[in-house]
Every structure is written in C-alpha cells, then in structure tokens.
Amino acid sequence: MSTSVSPSTVARAYRLVQPSCRPSSARLSNYLLGGKDHYESDRQLAARLLQVAPWLERAEDLNCRFAGYATAVAADRGVGQFLDLGCGLPRPFGLDLHEVALTYQDRVRVLYVDHDLQVIAHARALMNPGDPVVAAHLPADVLDVDRVLSCAAEVFDLGRPVAVSLHGVLDLCPDDGAVRAMLDVLVAWLPAGSCLSISHLTGDVRPEDVCHVAALYAEAGLPLRPRSRQEVIGFFNGLEVLDPGVTAISEQLRGALAFTHPPEVSAAWSGIAVKP
C-alpha cells in the first residue's frame, strides 16, 4: 500500500490508457484547477461544461480550498490521522492534505483512497513524502467500506481520532441507499473525537445550470447525482455539525478568504462534523 512509485511508473500507467478514453472526474477536476494531467477527452468535456456553467472553475477552486480548510480544522483540534476518500490527483497548485496537516501536527498518518488506478499511481509517486508522514494508498471504491476500513485499521491507531474527507465525491455516487449504508458503517467505526467533512453538488441553487451539467456528465458516461441541503444534512446523522452548519462552501470559508462569494458560485453544500 505504501511503497513508493517513481514518476516513470506513473508515466507507464498513463500510457496504458489511450488518449481517446472517456473523461474521468479526477482529470476533469485537474483541468478546471489549471493542472496538466488531463486528456483531450477531458478538455472537450470541460469546454462543453463551461459553456453552460462558466462558474465551474471557481466552484472547483472553492471546493479545493474547503478541502484544505476542513483538514486544518481537524488538525487544529488535535487530529493527526486522515482518511481521504476519493483523493483525486495531487493538487496542481496549493498544499495536499498531508502538507496542510503538518502545519498543525508534528506527525501525520494518511490513507489516500481512489477507485482510479492512475490517481493512485500519482498519489504513490507524489503524495508519499516519508517521515514525519506515514502515507498509504488504496485503489478502492469509496462505497466498498469494508475494504477501506480494513486497510484503515492497518494504517491508523484506532484509539485516536480520524478525520475523514469526502469532498466532491458522494455526488459521483448515484445510489442513495449505497451511500447511506456506507456512511452508517463509517460513522459507527469512527473513534470519538473524529471528524467528517463533506462537500456536495446541489441543484438547490443554479438548478438549470446544474441540470445541464448532470446531462453532460451522463453523456460522457460519468455518474452525477446532485442532492438537496436536507439530503446532505442527513449525511451527518450521529455527528455534531460545527458552526456554521451545513452551508454553501463560501460560507464555510468566510473567515479564511479575503472576500466573500455568494452561495451560487459553488452550487454545493458543505459541512464539518465531530463524533461525540
């Protein structure tokens, strides 16, 4: 799980997939963030998406900022173990999760999980810094909770809190029952004092734009399931949601940004919660 992979291995992994392959959510996110790890199919889909929803680039940036903010909140509360579900590609600009955590903790343990083998190859090569970070990397679907938690039990000290990140991930899981079942198992497993942070696309704001975005995702063979604020609130059952509650990402970041964005910029709900 934690063995280092060289950049040449990453390159070989990429060559296994033809440039004509269908888009991936991780590479699409990388493109919207200004990165370089994407194919023509990703760029073509991004161009179509930005025609109907030009705010998506800013929304992706805010989601990335929220991921860093949520990590900082957990680390500042004394959490030094992190489970990043649907970790995506390394950030093209800015700090990855373990780097943010190290600004608050002397030592960090992190398990990066993603179903995309290319993502995991990149993570092993570029998000595996060594001491004082213990980094493990698991290729798995986030809904395969038994496999994820089995691996997590090998990486973490389960007598101490764990911070779990689900940022822009559950909206890629259209099966409501499977999502609820996964969260029930995950929350029951978490030690007291653990944190769960979630960001999730919604149609509550910009409903027409979000409908067009979902349709374009479906055309490209990618699942996308926007959910309401009430549905996202339900994801935190059994946990104590921190202020300001389940809100727009811009509201979560109000104190961290020099200026404020209206809720419709991100068209997403977000929250950070703690297990009592």
Summary of the structure (lengths in Angstrom):
residues: 276
radius of gyration: 17.6
end to end distance: 30.7
largest distance: 49.0
contacts: 923
relative contact order: 0.15
helix: 44%
strand: 15%
